[in-house]
Amino acid sequence: LPELCIKVCVLNFIITFEGLTDQVLSNIVHHEKPELEDERVQMLQSLVRDRSQLLELENRSLDLLHSSSGNILDDEQLITTLDNSKNISSVIKKQVAEAEVTEQRLEQSRKAYLPIAERGALLYFVAEDLASVDITYQFSLHWFIQLFSKCLSTQQGTRKDLQSIRAAEEQERPSSSGKSRIRDAQSFASASASSRHRMEAKYVLEQNQESYHQTIIELVTESFYRVVCYALFARHQLLFSFYLTMRILLHKSETSNGSDQSESSETQFSQSKQKMDVNVSVEEFDWLLHGQMHTIDEDGGDDDETEKGSLATGSMGQLMDAGKRSPLKSISQSAWEECLALSDGIPCFAGFRNHVIHHIDEWKMFMEHPDPTSFLNTMKVSVEDKNELRRLSIIDEVGASNTFHPANLTIFQKLILIKLLRPIFFVTAARAFVSQVMGEKFVSPPIFDLQDIYDESSCRSPLMFILSPGSDPSSQLRRLATEVRGSALHLEIISLGKGQERKAQEAIAKAYQQKGKWILLQNCHLATSFMPKLDEITR
């Protein structure tokens, strides 16, 4: 509605990456160093109070000067008030200057946790973007803050546990400490997936502070992946893994191209924890998503058609026209046109066209190989190739060298070639790419573990099962109830339908009073009118 937009002032309350980063950073500092955050809050309050008092004194002095009559020098009250205001103002200005210095010192201390906060903000926006894949995927900011705070609380608790373990081991005899390690191993083996992951963190705390920050980043990322995967359909889980990987790599590329923050702990985490360090540019990522951008001339005609007409005559025209035709039958003409545009569009692929033409047999084997990804990895630069590359190192019109070889490409750039020439293998190649960059656990979605999901939930965040026809989780829920409480007597199952809404409300109210009873509502799709009321009851 443009006619309405020009008449109103639009305020955009959508949270930004910088705003969420600052919010998450405050949450991190509050968990890790509460005294630092408390000092910062007190300093900000004092700074605002002093500035407000300074403004009040200035306004009061101006009011007295405005309301005075006669000779100002004869007004003793005015002179006394102005002297007091001047003294108080000088004290407040000194306090404000000291507070600003303190603020800079505190901000410098907080910057050590900035990479963790940036990773947290990035993860939330990844979850938010999933709504464009399926409208079912709705993740609230409140949920994410809870998940993030839970990871931080786990790390803080494991640090205290490690300190107590160290103190106990100093007092225990060697045999008892060995028994303690056996007990720890037994409890680790019997724990759920989420508990095991959190127990692993305390053994990393023996390292320096930088490793501790890297561990927090890893724990938050893996916990986020695991929890979100539970909420996704199986067909979207690999897409989520790939998108998460790309957002992390693109953010790392942006920070590495920035200021002195390029060697932050976020970047060092990527280099030490991930299996392979990859630099991805926005240009390369856009090409993977969209491919060649076709251009239309000003007259509305296609540039390719114009070029074909102009190259119809002459030996040079025939030679250039032959270069536009696919050299292999297995490479379609449209795919070859994409190859030509890729060779001219991205610097690292300059000379790709000539390499295919001069190594026709090798690329024919690539087009017929059952595993094109591994074939690209085995393509090495031989001595003959080096000599040929030197001979073909001709500077083209844009000044780029035409020395290309697949061995010089990164794994992401090889992924572009797979999508361009062997698209049927792109899903397999994308899975291998995520595994190499992030680790095998990010391409192996967690197995459905009701105990693990139960550990992540609370009485204020109920579990919702989206079931396929014929599946029923009630038996698994009874088994879990027996494992947790020893029996399933506290579990009440209600099948919603006509006239069952009131029974469900009474059961929930009774369970709230008894503290600890479980209510399972089945067939919620038959009581859609009751769902808003159920949401209100939960809140």
C-alpha positions in Angstrom: 0.0 0.0 0.0 2.3 2.8 -1.2 -0.4 5.5 -0.7 -0.6 4.5 2.9 3.1 4.1 3.5 3.8 7.7 2.6 1.4 8.9 5.2 2.7 6.9 8.2 6.1 6.4 9.9 7.1 2.8 9.8 9.0 1.5 12.8 10.9 -1.8 12.1 11.1 -3.8 15.3 12.7 -6.9 13.6 15.8 -7.9 15.6 19.1 -7.3 13.8 22.2 -9.4 13.9 24.1 -6.7 15.9 21.3 -6.3 18.3 21.0 -10.0 19.0 24.8 -10.3 19.3 24.8 -7.6 22.0 21.9 -9.4 23.8 23.6 -12.8 23.7 26.9 -11.2 24.8 25.3 -9.8 27.9 23.8 -13.2 28.6 27.2 -14.9 28.2 29.0 -12.4 30.5 26.3 -12.7 33.1 26.9 -16.5 33.2 30.6 -16.5 32.9 31.6 -13.4 34.9 28.5 -12.1 36.7 30.6 -9.6 38.7 31.7 -8.0 35.4 28.2 -7.7 34.1 26.9 -6.4 37.5 29.7 -3.8 37.5 28.8 -2.8 33.9 25.1 -2.5 34.8 25.9 -0.4 37.9 28.2 1.8 35.9 25.6 2.4 33.2 23.0 3.2 35.8 25.4 5.6 37.5 26.4 7.2 34.2 22.7 7.8 33.3 22.0 9.1 36.8 24.9 11.5 36.8 24.1 12.8 33.3 20.5 13.3 34.3 21.5 15.2 37.5 24.0 17.4 35.5 21.2 18.3 33.1 18.9 19.0 36.0 21.4 21.4 37.6 21.8 23.2 34.3 18.1 23.7 33.9 17.7 24.8 37.5 20.4 27.5 37.0 18.8 28.7 33.9 15.4 28.9 35.6 16.8 31.0 38.4 18.5 33.3 36.0 15.3 33.7 34.1 13.1 34.3 37.1 15.5 36.7 38.9 14.7 40.4 38.9 16.8 43.4 39.6 20.6 43.2 40.0 21.8 39.6 39.8 24.8 40.3 42.0 22.5 41.4 44.9 20.6 38.0 44.8 22.5 36.0 47.4 20.3 32.9 47.0 21.0 32.9 43.3 24.7 33.3 43.8 24.8 30.5 46.4 22.8 28.2 44.2 25.0 28.8 41.2 28.1 28.2 43.3 26.7 24.9 44.6 25.7 23.9 41.1 29.2 24.6 39.8 30.8 22.5 42.5 28.4 19.7 42.0 28.7 19.9 38.3 32.5 19.6 38.4 32.2 16.5 40.6 29.7 14.9 38.3 31.7 15.7 35.2 34.7 14.0 36.9 32.5 10.9 37.8 31.2 10.8 34.2 34.7 10.8 32.8 35.8 8.0 35.2 32.6 6.1 34.3 33.4 6.4 30.6 36.9 5.0 31.2 35.5 2.2 33.2 33.0 1.5 30.4 35.8 1.2 27.8 37.7 -1.2 30.2 34.6 -3.4 30.7 33.8 -3.4 27.0 37.4 -4.6 26.3 36.9 -7.5 28.7 33.6 -8.4 27.1 35.1 -8.6 23.7 36.8 -11.9 24.7 33.3 -13.5 24.5 32.2 -11.7 21.3 32.9 -14.7 19.0 30.6 -16.8 21.1 27.9 -14.2 20.9 28.3 -13.9 17.1 28.0 -17.6 16.7 24.8 -17.6 18.9 23.2 -14.8 16.8 24.2 -16.6 13.6 22.5 -19.8 14.8 19.3 -18.1 15.6 19.0 -16.5 12.2 19.7 -19.9 10.6 16.7 -21.3 12.5 14.6 -18.3 11.5 15.4 -18.8 7.8 14.0 -22.4 8.0 10.5 -20.9 7.9 11.1 -20.3 4.2 11.6 -24.0 3.7 8.5 -25.0 5.5 6.1 -22.8 7.4 5.9 -25.4 10.2 9.5 -24.5 11.3 8.9 -21.6 13.7 11.6 -21.0 16.3 11.1 -18.2 18.8 13.8 -16.0 20.2 12.8 -17.0 23.8 13.3 -20.7 23.0 16.8 -19.9 21.6 17.8 -17.8 24.5 16.8 -20.7 26.8 18.8 -23.2 24.8 21.8 -20.9 24.8 21.6 -20.2 28.5 21.3 -24.0 29.2 24.5 -24.6 27.3 26.3 -21.9 29.3 24.9 -23.2 32.6 26.2 -26.6 31.7 29.7 -25.3 31.0 29.7 -23.2 34.2 28.5 -26.2 36.2 31.2 -28.5 34.7 33.9 -26.0 35.6 32.8 -26.1 39.2 32.6 -29.9 39.0 36.1 -30.1 37.7 37.4 -27.9 40.5 35.7 -30.1 43.1 37.0 -33.3 41.4 40.5 -31.9 41.4 40.3 -31.1 45.1 38.9 -34.6 45.9 41.6 -36.3 43.8 44.3 -34.5 45.8 43.0 -36.0 49.0 42.1 -39.5 47.6 44.5 -42.4 47.3 45.4 -43.7 43.8 43.2 -46.7 44.1 40.1 -44.7 45.1 40.7 -42.2 42.2 40.8 -45.2 39.8 37.5 -46.4 41.2 36.2 -42.8 40.8 37.2 -42.9 37.1 35.4 -46.2 36.7 32.3 -44.8 38.2 32.5 -41.8 35.9 32.8 -44.1 32.9 29.8 -46.1 34.0 27.7 -43.0 34.5 28.9 -41.7 31.1 27.8 -44.9 29.4 24.4 -44.9 31.0 23.7 -41.2 30.3 21.5 -39.9 27.5 22.9 -38.3 24.4 22.6 -34.8 25.7 24.0 -35.6 29.1 27.0 -37.4 27.5 27.7 -34.4 25.4 27.6 -32.1 28.3 29.8 -34.4 30.5 32.4 -34.3 27.7 32.9 -30.5 28.2 34.5 -30.7 31.7 37.5 -32.5 30.4 38.3 -29.7 28.0 38.2 -27.1 30.9 41.7 -28.2 31.9 43.0 -26.3 28.9 43.4 -22.5 28.6 40.7 -19.9 28.3 40.8 -19.8 24.6 40.1 -23.5 24.4 37.3 -23.1 26.8 35.7 -20.5 24.5 36.1 -22.8 21.6 34.4 -25.6 23.6 31.4 -23.3 24.3 31.1 -22.5 20.6 31.2 -26.2 19.7 28.8 -27.2 22.5 26.3 -24.5 21.4 26.5 -25.4 17.7 26.1 -29.1 18.3 23.3 -28.7 20.8 21.5 -26.3 18.4 21.9 -28.8 15.5 20.7 -31.7 17.6 17.6 -29.9 19.0 16.6 -28.4 15.6 17.0 -31.7 13.8 14.4 -33.2 16.1 11.9 -30.6 14.8 12.7 -31.1 11.1 11.3 -33.6 8.6 13.9 -36.1 7.5 14.0 -34.7 3.9 15.1 -31.3 5.2 17.8 -32.4 7.7 20.7 -32.4 5.1 19.6 -29.1 3.8 19.7 -27.7 7.3 23.2 -29.1 7.8 24.5 -27.6 4.5 22.9 -24.2 5.2 24.3 -24.1 8.7 27.8 -24.9 7.3 27.6 -22.2 4.7 26.4 -19.5 7.1 29.3 -20.3 9.4 31.8 -20.3 6.5 30.5 -17.1 5.1 30.6 -15.4 8.5 34.1 -16.5 9.0 35.0 -15.1 5.6 33.5 -11.8 6.5 35.3 -11.6 9.8 38.6 -12.6 8.3 38.3 -9.9 5.7 37.5 -7.3 8.4 39.7 -5.6 10.9 42.0 -7.1 13.5 39.3 -9.5 14.6 40.3 -11.9 11.8 42.2 -14.1 14.2 39.5 -14.2 16.8 38.7 -17.4 18.7 35.8 -18.0 16.3 38.2 -18.2 13.4 40.7 -20.3 15.4 37.8 -22.6 16.4 37.1 -23.1 12.7 40.7 -24.0 12.1 41.3 -26.3 15.0 37.9 -28.0 15.6 36.7 -28.5 12.0 38.4 -31.1 9.9 39.1 -28.8 7.0 39.5 -25.0 6.8 37.6 -23.6 3.8 37.3 -20.0 2.5 34.0 -19.3 0.7 33.2 -16.0 -0.9 29.7 -14.6 -1.4 30.2 -14.6 -5.1 30.9 -18.4 -5.2 28.0 -19.1 -2.9 25.6 -17.1 -5.1 26.9 -19.0 -8.2 26.2 -22.3 -6.5 22.6 -21.2 -5.8 21.7 -19.3 -8.9 24.3 -20.3 -11.6 24.7 -18.1 -14.7 22.8 -14.8 -14.7 21.4 -14.4 -18.3 21.6 -10.8 -19.6 19.2 -9.2 -22.1 20.4 -6.4 -24.3 18.7 -3.0 -24.5 16.7 -4.0 -27.6 15.2 -7.0 -25.7 17.1 -9.6 -27.7 19.3 -12.3 -26.2 23.1 -11.7 -26.3 23.8 -15.3 -27.3 21.6 -14.9 -30.4 23.3 -11.7 -31.4 26.7 -13.3 -31.0 25.7 -16.3 -33.1 24.7 -14.1 -35.9 27.9 -12.1 -35.8 30.1 -15.2 -35.7 28.5 -16.9 -38.7 31.1 -15.7 -41.2 34.9 -15.9 -41.3 37.4 -18.5 -40.1 37.9 -16.6 -36.8 34.1 -16.5 -36.3 33.9 -20.3 -37.0 36.7 -20.9 -34.5 35.0 -18.8 -31.8 31.7 -20.4 -32.5 33.2 -23.9 -32.2 34.5 -22.8 -28.7 30.9 -22.2 -27.7 29.8 -25.7 -28.6 30.1 -28.4 -26.0 33.3 -30.5 -26.6 31.7 -33.6 -25.0 28.4 -35.3 -25.8 28.0 -36.0 -22.1 28.0 -32.3 -21.4 24.8 -30.7 -22.6 24.9 -27.4 -24.4 23.2 -25.5 -21.6 25.7 -26.9 -19.1 28.6 -25.9 -21.3 27.3 -22.4 -21.5 27.2 -22.4 -17.8 30.9 -23.5 -17.9 31.8 -20.7 -20.2 30.1 -18.2 -17.9 31.8 -19.7 -14.9 35.2 -19.5 -16.5 34.6 -15.8 -17.3 32.8 -14.9 -14.1 34.9 -16.2 -11.1 38.7 -15.7 -11.1 39.6 -19.1 -9.7 37.8 -20.8 -12.7 39.6 -18.7 -15.3 40.9 -21.1 -17.9 38.4 -23.8 -17.0 37.1 -23.8 -20.6 40.6 -24.3 -22.0 41.4 -27.1 -19.5 38.3 -29.0 -20.6 39.2 -28.6 -24.3 42.8 -29.7 -23.9 42.1 -32.5 -21.4 39.1 -34.0 -23.1 39.8 -37.6 -22.2 40.3 -36.8 -18.5 37.0 -34.9 -18.3 35.3 -37.6 -20.2 36.4 -40.0 -17.5 35.0 -37.5 -14.9 31.6 -37.4 -16.6 31.5 -41.3 -16.6 33.0 -41.9 -13.1 30.5 -43.3 -10.5 32.1 -41.1 -7.8 32.9 -37.7 -9.4 33.9 -36.2 -6.1 36.7 -38.7 -5.4 37.8 -38.4 -9.1 38.3 -34.6 -8.7 40.3 -35.2 -5.6 42.6 -37.6 -7.5 43.3 -35.2 -10.4 46.9 -34.1 -9.7 49.1 -31.6 -11.6 51.7 -33.7 -13.4 54.9 -32.4 -14.9 53.3 -32.3 -18.4 50.4 -30.4 -16.9 52.7 -27.8 -15.4 54.5 -27.3 -18.7 51.2 -27.0 -20.5 49.9 -24.6 -17.9 52.9 -22.4 -18.4 52.4 -22.5 -22.2 48.7 -21.7 -21.8 49.3 -18.9 -19.3 47.9 -16.2 -21.5 46.4 -13.1 -20.0 42.9 -12.6 -21.2 41.0 -9.4 -21.8 40.1 -8.9 -18.1 43.7 -9.6 -17.0 43.1 -13.0 -15.4 45.5 -15.9 -16.0 44.1 -18.9 -17.8 46.0 -21.4 -15.6 43.4 -23.7 -14.2 43.5 -27.1 -12.7 41.0 -29.0 -10.4 43.8 -29.7 -8.0 44.0 -26.0 -7.1 40.3 -25.8 -6.2 38.9 -25.9 -2.7 36.3 -28.5 -1.8 33.6 -25.9 -2.1 34.8 -24.9 -5.6 34.8 -28.6 -6.5 31.2 -28.7 -5.3 30.3 -26.0 -7.8 31.7 -28.3 -10.6 29.7 -31.2 -9.3 26.5 -29.2 -9.4 27.3 -27.9 -12.8 28.4 -31.1 -14.6 27.1 -34.0 -12.5 24.0 -32.6 -10.6 22.7 -36.0 -9.9 25.6 -36.5 -7.4 25.3 -33.1 -5.8 23.5 -34.4 -2.7 26.2 -36.9 -2.1 28.9 -34.3 -2.6 27.1 -31.9 -0.3 27.0 -34.5 2.4 30.7 -35.2 2.0 31.4 -31.4 2.1 29.6 -30.9 5.4 31.3 -34.0 6.8 34.8 -32.7 5.9 34.1 -29.1 7.1 32.0 -29.6 10.2 32.4 -33.3 11.1 30.6 -36.5 10.7 28.1 -35.7 13.5 26.6 -32.9 11.4 25.5 -35.3 8.6 24.3 -38.0 11.0 21.0 -36.7 12.4 20.4 -37.8 16.0 18.4 -41.0 16.4 15.0 -40.4 18.0 15.6 -40.7 21.7 12.6 -39.8 23.9 14.8 -39.6 27.0 17.0 -37.0 25.3 14.0 -35.0 24.2 12.5 -35.3 27.7 15.7 -33.9 29.2 15.4 -30.8 26.9 11.8 -30.1 27.8 10.1 -28.6 30.8 6.6 -28.3 32.2 6.4 -24.9 30.4 7.6 -26.3 27.1 5.5 -29.4 26.3 6.4 -31.9 23.6 4.4 -32.0 20.4 4.5 -35.1 18.2 3.8 -34.6 14.4 3.0 -38.2 13.4 2.8 -40.0 10.1 -0.2 -42.3 9.5 0.1 -45.5 11.6 2.7 -44.3 14.1 1.9 -44.1 17.8 4.4 -42.9 20.4 2.2 -43.8 23.4 4.1 -47.1 24.0 7.4 -45.4 24.0 6.0 -42.7 26.4 4.8 -45.4 28.8 8.3 -47.0 28.7 9.9 -43.7 29.4 7.5 -43.0 32.3 8.4 -46.4 33.8 12.1 -45.7 33.4 11.9 -42.2 35.0 9.4 -42.9 37.8 9.3 -46.7 38.1 5.7 -46.9 36.9 3.3 -45.3 34.4 0.6 -44.4 36.9 1.4 -40.7 36.6 0.7 -40.8 32.9 -2.9 -40.1 31.7 -3.8 -40.4 28.1 -6.8 -38.5 26.7 -8.0 -38.8 23.1 -9.4 -35.5 22.0 -12.7 -35.4 20.1 -16.2 -34.3 20.6 -16.8 -33.4 24.3 -13.2 -34.2 25.4 -12.0 -30.6 25.7 -13.4 -30.1 29.1 -12.0 -33.4 30.3 -8.5 -32.4 29.0 -8.8 -29.0 30.9 -9.7 -30.7 34.1 -6.9 -33.3 33.8 -4.3 -30.5 33.1 -5.5 -28.5 36.1 -5.4 -31.6 38.3 -1.9 -32.4 37.1 -0.8 -28.9 37.9 -2.0 -29.3 41.4 -0.4 -32.7 41.9 3.0 -31.5 40.6 4.5 -34.2 38.4 1.6 -35.8 36.5 1.9 -36.3 32.7 -0.9 -35.7 30.3 -0.8 -37.0 26.8 -3.4 -35.5 24.4 -4.0 -37.6 21.3 -5.7 -36.7 18.0 -5.2 -32.9 18.5 -6.1 -32.4 14.9 -9.7 -33.3 15.7 -10.0 -30.5 18.2 -8.5 -27.5 16.4 -10.8 -25.1 18.1 -9.4 -26.2 21.5 -5.7 -25.5 20.5 -5.8 -21.7 21.2 -7.3 -22.5 24.7 -4.6 -25.1 25.3 -1.9 -22.5 24.3 -3.4 -20.1 26.8 -3.4 -22.8 29.6 0.2 -23.6 28.9 1.2 -20.0 29.1 
